Amino acid sequence: MDNRQTDRLLQMMVEQLELPDSAYEKAISRYEDLGAWLCREESTCSAFDPHIFAQGSFRLGTANRPLDGKEEYDLDLACKLKSGITKETHTQEFVKESTGDEIETFRVARGIRAPSEEKHRCWRLYYADQISFHMDVVPCIPEAQARQQQIREAMVKASASADLAWTASATTVSITDDRHPGYRRICDDWNISNPEGYAQWFEAQMRLAQALLAETTAMFKAVHIDDVPVYKWKTPLQRVVQLLKRHRDQMFRDDPDVKPVSIIITTLAGRSYQGEADIQSALINTLARIPTLVNQNSPRIPNPVDPSEDFADRWARPECRHLRLEENFWHWVEQARSDVELLSKSEDAEFITNQVQRKFSLSVNADELATGLGLVSGPTAPKVHVITGQTAKPWRMED
């Protein structure tokens, strides 16, 4: 196929991955409802100015339909208590339990049958109606200004723009974790995170597709792209992340513990993106650039909004050695590159249909491909490339 045909095929594949707008709209209404509950006058959290916001793939517009076909979605949220609490005045336990108590009263008031579930860092709330979600709510408080300043300087040193470093570092938060040794006492070394700052960085990378975003703005008759929900931007960067995550999920579907985590894929795709106007170019270039973006020494894959944090730190942990995470990561990168190359080189609609099903667990119609893309229906597929020295699926060291 030529580049235009390959890009159209990739668009057809992403359209199957895309969540319906109703899923995003339902997610927004649900976390806004929870936010309103936490802010009501009777809430024990209201004095702390709570703010609920989405993080992860729903925030970035990179969520996929589940691999197993069940319409169940994961919605990651943060609950930031913006005032009245610091690490010098309250414990992580207080922050987490206060938030959890209100989430439980919300569950009862809304008639949610499944009880809320406590996780190490968050509270999980299960919905089971027209669109099934589980919501993970991470309690947090603003990080101290001194630490924000350190992160700001580190971001600038790592080549972030001064504007992004300033706005992103200002949203750094301290999060609760019941495994932390200081969980039940006053301490100043809480774990930190910054999902809002990460979203700002990712959106800045998406904005490199200036012409496409201008068209999107015009289509929605918006004054500015910021007036359009991020999940409707549909930039090549978002599409690349969706496709790579789906390929990863299919490749490791029988052994998900060893698969590359989504934050690594999203970060490397974001760093690779240079404003390509089509999915095909963005995807091929991303897979080619990834090897140049992984550092030889720690941090191997730095968090762009906290460069001292290593998203690949589990690769070197002794307790994770049996998973061979780094080796499986590189195996996946090479397999994804090979599979995308195979698709782009074939002119055989039936072969392409089979490859899309096998490698992405997606269904495209061979006749529609032949008609819509001008492909042939005969056996002209290239020979399937098998990566030398690698197994056909993820593997672990034998016990």
For each residue, the residues with C-beta under 8 A, 3 or more apart:
1: 5 6 9 343 344 345 346 347 373 375
2: 5 6
3: 6 7 278 280 281 344
4: 7 8
5: 1 2 8 9 373 374 375
6: 1 2 3 9 10 280 343 344
7: 3 4 10 11 278 279 280 281
8: 4 5 11 12 372 373
9: 1 5 6 12 13 343 352 356 364 369 373
10: 6 7 13 14 239 243 279 280 283
11: 7 8 14 15 239 279
12: 8 9 15 16 364
13: 9 10 16 17 243 246 356 360 362 364
14: 10 11 17 18 239 242 243 279
15: 11 12 18
16: 12 13 65 362 363
17: 13 14 64 65 242 243 246 362
18: 14 15 65 242
19: 23 24 63 64 65 73 231
20: 23 24
21: 24 25 231 232
22: 25 26 131
23: 19 20 26 27 63 71 73 131
24: 19 20 21 27 28 58 63 229 231
25: 21 22 28 29
26: 22 23 29 30 130 131 133
27: 23 24 30 31 54 58 73 75 133
28: 24 25 31 32 54
29: 25 26 32 33
30: 26 27 33 34 75 127 133 135
31: 27 28 34 35 52 53 54 75 77 135
32: 28 29 35 36 52
33: 29 30 36 37 110
34: 30 31 37 38 52 77 103 106 125 135 137
35: 31 32 38 39 50 51 52
36: 32 33 39 40
37: 33 34 40 43 102 105 106 109
38: 34 35 43 45 46 50 52 79 99 102 106
39: 35 36 43 45 46 50
40: 36 37 43 46
41: 46
42: 46
43: 37 38 39 40 46 50 102
44: 47 98 101 102
45: 38 39 48 50 79 81 98 99 102
46: 38 39 40 41 42 43 49 50
47: 44 84
48: 45 81 82 83 84 85 98
49: 46 81 82 83 84
50: 35 38 39 43 45 46 79 80 81 82 99
51: 35 79 80 82
52: 31 32 34 35 38 77 78 79 80 137
53: 31 59 77 78 80 195 196
54: 27 28 31 58 59 75 76 77
55: 58 59 76 77 78 138 195 196 198 199
56: 59 60 74 76 195 262
57: 60 61 62 63 64 76 262 266
58: 24 27 54 55 61 63 73 75 76 231
59: 53 54 55 56 76 195 199 230
60: 56 57 199 202 230 238 241 266
61: 57 58 229 230 231 232 233 234 238
62: 57 238 241 242 245 266
63: 19 23 24 57 58 73 231 242
64: 17 19 57 67 242 245 246 249
65: 16 17 18 19 69 71
66: 69 70 71 72 73
67: 64 246 249 250 253 361
68:
69: 65 66
70: 66 132
71: 23 65 66 131 132
72: 66 132 133 134
73: 19 23 27 58 63 66 131 132 133 134
74: 56 133 134 136
75: 27 30 31 54 58 133 134 135 136
76: 54 55 56 57 58 59 135 136 138 195
77: 31 34 52 53 54 55 135 136 137 138
78: 52 53 55 137 138 139 140 173 175 193 195 196
79: 38 45 50 51 52 99 137 138 139 140
80: 50 51 52 53 140 141 142 173
81: 45 48 49 50 84 85 95 98 99 139 140 141
82: 48 49 50 51 141 142
83: 48 49
84: 47 48 49 81
85: 48 81 89 90 94 95 141
86: 89 90 141 144
87: 90 141 144 174 186 187 188 190
88: 186 188
89: 85 86 186
90: 85 86 87 94 95 186
91: 94 95 182 183 184 185 186 187
92: 95 96 176 177 178 180 182 183 184 190
93: 96 97 176 178 183 184
94: 85 90 91 97 98
95: 81 85 90 91 92 98 99 139 140 141 176
96: 92 93 99 100 123 139 176 178
97: 93 94 100 101
98: 44 45 48 81 94 95 101 102 139
99: 38 45 50 79 81 95 96 102 103 123 137 139
100: 96 97 103 104 116 118 123 139
101: 44 97 98 104 105
102: 37 38 43 44 45 98 99 105 106
103: 34 99 100 106 107 116 123 125 137
104: 100 101 107 108 115 116
105: 37 101 102 108 109
106: 34 37 38 102 103 109 110 125
107: 103 104 110 112 115 116 125
108: 104 105 111 112
109: 37 105 106
110: 33 106 107
111: 108
112: 107 108 125 126 127
113: 128
114: 126 128
115: 104 107
116: 100 103 104 107 123 124 125 126
117: 123 124 126
118: 100 123 124 178
119: 122 123 124 136
120: 177 178 179
121: 138 175 176 177 178 191
122: 119 136 137 138 139
123: 96 99 100 103 116 117 118 119 136 137 139
124: 116 117 118 119 134 135 136 137
125: 34 103 106 107 112 116 134 135 137
126: 112 114 116 117 133 134
127: 30 112 131 132 133 134 135
128: 113 114 132
129: 132
130: 26
131: 22 23 26 71 73 127
132: 70 71 72 73 127 128 129
133: 26 27 30 72 73 74 75 126 127
134: 72 73 74 75 124 125 126 127
135: 30 31 34 75 76 77 124 125 127
136: 74 75 76 77 119 122 123 124
137: 34 52 77 78 79 99 103 122 123 124 125
138: 55 76 77 78 79 121 122 175 176 193
139: 78 79 81 95 96 98 99 100 122 123 175 176
140: 78 79 80 81 95 173 174 175 176 193
141: 80 81 82 85 86 87 95 173 174
142: 80 82 172 173 174
143: 147 148 172 173 174 192
144: 86 87 147 148 188
145: 148 149
146: 149 150
147: 143 144 150 151 172 192
148: 143 144 145 151 152 169 170 172
149: 145 146 152 153 169
150: 146 147 153 154
151: 147 148 154 155 169 172 194 305 306 307 308
152: 148 149 155 156 165 166 169
153: 149 150 156 157 165
154: 150 151 157 158 306 307 308
155: 151 152 158 160 164 165 168 169 304 305 306 307
156: 152 153 159 160 162 165
157: 153 154 307
158: 154 155 302 304 307
159: 156
160: 155 156 164 165 168 201 304
161: 164 165 204
162: 156 165 166
163: 166 167
164: 155 160 161 167 168 200 201 204
165: 152 153 155 156 160 161 162 168 169
166: 152 162 163 169 170
167: 163 164 170 171 197 200
168: 155 160 164 165 171 194 196 197 198 200 201 305
169: 148 149 151 152 155 165 166 172 194 197 305
170: 148 166 167 197
171: 167 168 194 196 197 200
172: 142 143 147 148 151 169 192 193 194 197 305 306
173: 78 80 140 141 142 143 192 193 194
174: 87 140 141 142 143 190 191 192
175: 78 121 138 139 140 190 191 192 193
176: 92 93 95 96 121 138 139 140 180 183 190
177: 92 120 121 180 183 190 191
178: 92 93 96 118 120 121 183
179: 120 183
180: 92 176 177 183 190 191
181:
182: 91 92 185 186 187 189 190
183: 91 92 93 176 177 178 179 180
184: 91 92 93
185: 91 182
186: 87 88 89 90 91 182
187: 87 91 182 190
188: 87 88 144
189: 182
190: 87 92 174 175 176 177 180 182 187
191: 121 174 175 177 180
192: 143 147 172 173 174 175 306
193: 78 138 140 172 173 175
194: 151 168 169 171 172 173 197 198 303 305 306
195: 53 55 56 59 76 78 198 199
196: 53 55 78 168 171 199 200
197: 167 168 169 170 171 172 194 200 201 305 306
198: 55 168 194 195 201 202 303 304 305
199: 55 59 60 195 196 202 203 230
200: 164 167 168 171 196 197 203 204 305
201: 160 164 168 197 198 204 205 270 304 305
202: 60 198 199 205 206 237 266 270
203: 199 200 206 207 230
204: 161 164 200 201 207
205: 201 202 208 237 270 271 273
206: 202 203 209 213 230 233 235 237 238 273
207: 203 204 210 213 225
208: 205 237 273 274 275
209: 206 212 213 235 236 237 275 276 277
210: 207 213 214 275
211: 214 215 277
212: 209 215 216 235 236 277
213: 206 207 209 210 216 217 225 233 235
214: 210 211 217 218 225
215: 211 212 218 219
216: 212 213 219 220 225 228 232 233 234
217: 213 214 220 222 223 224 225 227 228
218: 214 215 221
219: 215 216
220: 216 217 227 228 232
221: 218
222: 217 225 227 228
223: 217 227
224: 217 227
225: 207 213 214 216 217 222 228 233
226:
227: 217 220 222 223 224
228: 216 217 220 222 225 232 233
229: 24 61 232 233
230: 59 60 61 199 203 206 233
231: 19 21 24 58 61 63
232: 21 61 216 220 228 229
233: 61 206 213 216 225 228 229 230 238
234: 61 216 238 239
235: 206 209 212 213 238 239
236: 209 212 239 240 273 276 277 278 279 281 282 283
237: 202 205 206 208 209 240 241 269 270 273 282
238: 60 61 62 206 233 234 235 241 242
239: 10 11 14 234 235 236 242 243 279 282 283
240: 236 237 243 244 269 273 279 282 283 286
241: 60 62 237 238 244 245 265 266 269 270
242: 14 17 18 62 63 64 238 239 245 246
243: 10 13 14 17 239 240 246 247 279 283 360
244: 240 241 247 248 265 269 283 286 336
245: 62 64 241 242 248 249 262 265
246: 13 17 64 67 242 243 249 250 360 361 362
247: 243 244 250 251 332 335 336 339 359 360
248: 244 245 251 252 259 260 265 332 336
249: 64 67 245 246 252 253 256 259 361
250: 67 246 247 253 358 359 360 361
251: 247 248 259 332 335 336 359 393 394
252: 248 249 255 256 258 259 328 332 393 394
253: 67 249 250 256 361
254: 393 394
255: 252 258 259 393 394 395 396
256: 249 252 253 259
257: 323
258: 252 255 323 324 325 328 394 395 396
259: 248 249 251 252 255 256 328 332 394
260: 248 264 265 325 328 329 332
261: 264 265 311
262: 56 57 245 265 266
263: 266 267 311
264: 260 261 267 268 301 311 312 329
265: 241 244 245 248 260 261 262 268 269
266: 57 60 62 202 241 262 263 269 270
267: 263 264 270 271 301 303 304 311
268: 264 265 271 272 286 290 293 294 301
269: 237 240 241 244 265 266 272 273 286
270: 201 202 205 237 241 266 267 273 304
271: 205 267 268 289 293 304
272: 268 269 285 286 289 290 293
273: 205 206 208 236 237 240 269 270 276 282 286
274: 208 285
275: 208 209 210
276: 209 236 273 281 282 285
277: 209 211 212 236 281
278: 3 7 236 281 282
279: 7 10 11 14 236 239 240 243 282 283
280: 3 6 7 10 283 284 344
281: 3 7 236 276 277 278 284 285
282: 236 237 239 240 273 276 278 279 285 286
283: 10 236 239 240 243 244 279 280 286 287 340
284: 280 281 287 288 340 341 344
285: 272 274 276 281 282 288 289
286: 240 244 268 269 272 273 282 283 289 290
287: 283 284 290 333 336 337 340
288: 284 285 291 337
289: 271 272 285 286 292 293
290: 268 272 286 287 293 294 333
291: 288 294 333
292: 289
293: 268 271 272 289 290 301
294: 268 290 291 300 301 312
295: 298 299 300 301 302
296: 300
297: 300
298: 295 310 313 316
299: 295 302 303 307 308 309 310 311 312 313
300: 294 295 296 297 310 311 312 313 315
301: 264 267 268 293 294 295 310 311 312
302: 158 295 299 306 307 308 309 310 311
303: 194 198 267 299 306 307 308 309 310 311
304: 155 158 160 198 201 267 270 271 307
305: 151 155 168 169 172 194 197 198 200 201
306: 151 154 155 172 192 194 197 302 303 309
307: 151 154 155 157 158 299 302 303 304
308: 151 154 299 302 303
309: 299 302 303 306 313
310: 298 299 300 301 302 303 313
311: 261 263 264 267 299 300 301 302 303
312: 264 294 299 300 301 315 325 326 329
313: 298 299 300 309 310 316 317
314: 317 320 325
315: 300 312 320 325 326 329
316: 298 313
317: 313 314 320 321
318: 321
319:
320: 314 315 317 323 325
321: 317 318 324 397
322: 396 397 399
323: 257 258 320 328 396
324: 258 321 327 328 395 396 397
325: 258 260 312 314 315 320 328 329
326: 312 315 329 330
327: 324 330 331
328: 252 258 259 260 323 324 325 331 332 394 395
329: 260 264 312 315 325 326 332 333
330: 326 327 333 334
331: 327 328 334 335 387 390 394
332: 247 248 251 252 259 260 328 329 335 336 394
333: 287 290 291 329 330 336 337
334: 330 331 337 338 387 390
335: 247 251 331 332 338 339 387 390
336: 244 247 248 251 287 332 333 339 340
337: 287 288 333 334 340 341
338: 334 335 341 342 385 387
339: 247 335 336 342 343 355 359
340: 283 284 287 336 337 343 344
341: 284 337 338 344 345 385
342: 338 339 345 346 355 382 384 385
343: 1 6 9 339 340 346 352 355 356
344: 1 3 6 280 284 340 341
345: 1 341 342 382
346: 1 342 343 351 352 355 380 381 382
347: 1 375 376 380
348: 351 352 375 376 377 378 379 380 381
349: 352 353 366 367 369 370 373 375 376 377
350: 353 354 366 377 379 381
351: 346 348 354 355 379 380 381
352: 9 343 346 348 349 355 356 364 366 369 375 381
353: 349 350 356 357 363 364 365 366 369
354: 350 351 357 358
355: 339 342 343 346 351 352 358 359
356: 9 13 343 352 353 359 360 362 363 364
357: 353 354 360 361 362 363
358: 250 354 355
359: 247 250 251 339 355 356
360: 13 243 246 247 250 356 357
361: 67 246 249 250 253 357
362: 13 16 17 246 356 357
363: 16 353 356 357
364: 9 12 13 352 353 356 368 369
365: 353 368 369
366: 349 350 352 353 369 370 377
367: 349 370 371 377
368: 364 365 371 372
369: 9 349 352 353 364 365 366 372 373 375
370: 349 366 367 373 374 375 376 377
371: 367 368 374
372: 8 368 369
373: 1 5 8 9 349 369 370
374: 5 370 371
375: 1 5 347 348 349 352 369 370
376: 347 348 349 370 380
377: 348 349 350 366 367 370
378: 348
379: 348 350 351
380: 346 347 348 351 376
381: 346 348 350 351 352
382: 342 345 346 385
383:
384: 342
385: 338 341 342 382
386: 392
387: 331 334 335 338 390
388:
389:
390: 331 334 335 387
391: 394 395
392: 386
393: 251 252 254 255
394: 251 252 254 255 258 259 328 331 332 391
395: 255 258 324 328 391
396: 255 258 322 323 324
397: 321 322 324
398:
399: 322
